[in-house]
Amino acid sequence: GDSVTQMEGPVTLSEEAFLTINCTYTATGYPSLFWYVQYPGEGLQLLLKATKADDKGSNKGFEATYRKETTSFHLEKGSVQVSDSAVYFCALNRNAGNMLTFGGGTRLMVKP
Amino acid sequence: DGGITQSPKYLFRKEGQNVTLSCEQNLNHDAMYWYRQDPGQGLRLIYYSQIVNDFQKGDIAEGYSVSREKKESFPLTVTSAQKNPTAFYLCASSKSGLAGGTQYFGPGTRLTVL
């Protein structure tokens, strides 16, 4: 079945450091890929998405490129801020319907 | 403001009691979903509904039930048959049930069974 694998956290960075959170997937067909962010005690917010190979999703300085050849959708940001501290989830749309399969989440902690 | 509301934010129940979690959306979305999140883990799909008066089991439906009598509402009942109900429950909706659509999430309900 479909699955999403994320790097385990926590990831601890200093402010203004470069961020990469790895995400790889296994799926049949051509799923859409998503990054969601969850702040403490809250629901998930969509951060960015990509619907086909080589698409780049971007939002708030975050970027991720849909790489079909490596089945990856790594999240990057050039300069993180303390306010970026949260848990980040990679997800894909299953082939049938609109259900999401989530990775386990990666906690990011940014220190001033 | 358009969005998804879940109530209550925190819920405490005694073991063996059924409890119903509320989810309402005013986004005019056709599809709605319930997920469960356990500490340090990703989300798992409990039930989903692509249209009013229709719903399907997700990956972990045992011990849960839902109804979809109105487009705006998708309540989840956690029954006494659910062996480990303490978790964070998230409701989501999307414009349609077709693949590729973006899901929007509510703020969640944290259920603790004592």
Interface residues (C-beta under 8 A of the other chain):
Chain A: V4 P31 S32 F34 Y36 G41 E42 G43 L44 Q45 L46 K49 T51 F89 N93 R94 N95 A96 G97 N98 M99 L100 F102 G103 G104 G105
Chain B: I4 Q6 A31 Y33 G40 Q41 G42 L43 R44 L45 Y48 Q50 G58 L90 A92 S94 S96 G97 L98 A99 G100 G101 T102 Q103 Y104 F105 G106 P107 G108
